[in-house]
């Protein structure tokens, strides 16, 4: 009887460990993952005194705060939000930060949102050429970024509130963390899973590699320059690091604290 009563507890522990394992794969620290277990919205510490956070709290959405490596807000560990004022938008476009920020968001999370609060009129008036703003926004859309332009922080707070609400309904953010790999996968599907498990190699990059090379061994043995031309220098470096990493026979993590300390 005692053993039977311990089964649910053991399953719960296994789920947490699986989640923390996946947290590493999804570029999310253990501390942030544990917060997301109970809180769907995480905000970067820099947003703590912002008007948007204050309005969210008034609307009944109280975020927890963490040091996010990319983005200003994180919803259910799948949607990263980069928030910009019109002035921020134009300055980041002109100094080149804009493209870099969006690329980092795409590499870290499945979905990313550019939230511009204050409308576009001010941004267009600040730009040396309005076409620069329009072209960068168009390119961002084509690369998979959702762009939301709202007139005020109150409208932005309402948008984030509904994003959180819809996310809670499906709890989509935790599906990849606890879902086991399907059985009877084809060899191609197994190769795809191996490639997408490498940091900075998402589904699109994995598919591109599988079209360019005949097998997984060819990918791992390819020159870094060749890989960089296909998937970018960051992903190429990660692939080569995986290819040449010595397999460690050290004891596996078995305790929750092991994961937390490793991600400190």
N, C-alpha and C positions, 0 to 999 in steps of 0.2 A: 504493500500500500504506500509506504514512504517513497519508494522509487517512482510510483505512478504520479504522486503529487509533485515530484520534482520535474516532470516532463515539460509542463508549460513554462516553468522558469528557465529551463535549459534552452527551449526554443526561443524565448525572448532574448537570452544572452547571445545565441547564434545570430539572430537578426541584427543585433547591435554590432557585433563583430563584422558581419557581412557589410553593413552600412558603412562602417569605418574603413573597411578595405576599399569599398567603392568610392568613399570620400577622397582617397588618394588619387584614384583614377580620374575623378572629375575635378581635380585641382581645388578641392575644398578641404580646409583643415578639419581635424577631428573636433575642435572646439566649436566651429561654425556648424558642423553636422549635428552635434548634440543639441545646439540651440534650435536648429531647424526641426528637431523631433517634436518640440512643443510650439515653436514659433515659425510661422510661414514666412515672415518678413524680417530680413536682417539688413541693417543700414550701416554704412561705414561711419566710423567715429567722427569723421569730418562733418557729417550731416547732423550731428547731435543737437546743435542749437539752431538749425535751419527752420525757416517758417513752414516748410513742407512737412517736417516731422511734427511740429506743433499742431498743424492742421490735421494730420493723420491721427494723432492721439485724440483730438476732439471728435473725430469721426469714428472712434472706437478701435482704431488699428494702432497698436503700440509696438513698434519694432524693438528688437534687441540690437545691440551694437557690437561690431567686431571690426578688426582691421582687414578690409577686403583688398586683395591685391589688384583686382580690376573691378570697375563699376562702382556706383554709389549705393545701389540697393540690390538685394538678391531675394527673389521670390521662389520659394520651394526648391531651391538649389538647381533650378533649370533656367530661370529667366533673370538675366542681369540687366539692370537699368543704369544707363549713363545719363546723368541729368546736366543740362547746360542752359545758361541764360543766353539771349541773343549775342551779347558781347563775348561770352565764352566760346560760342559756336564759331564766330568769325575769327577770333584770335587763334583758335586751335586749327582751323582750316589754313590760315595764312602761315603759321609756323610749322605745319606738318604733323602736329600731334594728333589731329583728327583721325587720319587713316590708321595710324599706329594704335590708337586707343580702340578703335572698332575691331582691328585684327586681333588684338589681345582678348577682347570680349568673345569673339567667335571661337578662338582656340580654347577658351576656358569653359564656356557654357553652351548648351544646345540652342538657346534662344537669347537674343539681345535686343534691347530697346533703347533708342535715342529719344530722350524726353526733353523737348525744348519748351521752356516756360517763358512766356513774354511775347509770343508771336514772332513772325518772321520779318515784319516791317522794319523793326529796329536793326535786325541783323543785316538786311539788304542795304539799309542806309549807311551802315558802317563799312561795308565791303567796298574795295576799290572798283569791283565789277560784280554786279548781282549774279552774273552767270557763273562765277566761281562757286557761290553758295549753292545754286541750283544743281550744278554739275556734281558737286561732292555729295549732296543729298541723294541725287539720282544713282550715283555709283554705290552708295551705302545700301540703298534699296535693292539694287541688283545683286549685291553680295549677301543678302539675307537679313539685313538689319531692319527692324520695324521702326519707323519714324513717327513720333507723336508730337504734334505742335499744339500747345494750348496757351490761352491768353493769360492765365493767372496761376498762382500756386494753389488756390482753392480747387481749380479745375484739375490740376495735376494730382492733388491729394485724392480727389474723387476717382480719378483714373487708377491710381495705385491701389486704392481701396477695393475697386471692383476686380482688378487683376488678382489681388490676394484672395478675394472671395471666390472667384472662378477656379483658382488654383486649389483652394481647399476642397472644392467639390470633387475634383478628380484625384487630388493628392498625387498628381503626375510626377512631382519631384522625387518621390520615393520609389517609384516602380523600378527604375534600373538598379536601385540599391539593394532590393530584396528579391528581385526576380532571378530565378536560376536560368542558366542557359538551356535552350531547348535541346532535347535528345535527337539523335539521328541527323545531325547536321551534315551537309555535304562538305567535301574538302574545301571548296571555294568559300563556303560560309565560315569554316574554321579559320581560314587564312584572313578573312575579313575581320573576324573577332580579334585575332592576334594583332593585326595592324591598328585597329581602332583602340586597343588597350595601350598603345604607345602614346605618351603625352604629345599634344599638338597635332596628332594625326586623327582627324575626325572621319566621318563617313565619306565625305566628298574626296578627301585626300587619299583615303584607302582605296576607293574605287579608281582614282586616277593611277595609283601605283599598280593596281591589279591589271589595268589596261596596258600599262607600259612594260611590265615584266612578266615573264612566263610562269614564275613560281615565287614562293616566299624566299627561298634561298637567294635567288637573283636580286631581290629587293635588298636583303641584308648585306650582300656582297657588293652592291653597286657603289661607285665612287660618290662621296658626299656631294660633289659639285653637280653630278647628274641628278641626285635626289633633290637638291636645293632648287634646281631648275623646274622640277615638277611640283614640289609641295612647300617650297620656301626653306630658308636656312635653318630656322628654329626646329621645324619638324625633322629636317635632315639630320641635324645634330643629335636629336633624341633617338632616331633610328639607329645611327652608328653607335651611340652609347649602349643601346640595348644589344646590338650585334656583338660588341666586344666586352660586355660586362661578364666578369667571372662569376659563375654560379656559387653562391654562398651556401654552406651546409650548416649555418648557424641555427640555433633553436628558433622555431617559429613563434610568432607572437600568440599568446594565449590569453593575455589579460587586457582588459579595457584600458588600464592605465598605461600599458606599453604604447598603445596607439596615441594617446593624448600627449605623453611626454615626447614622443618622436616628432609630433607636429607642433611643439612649442616653439 
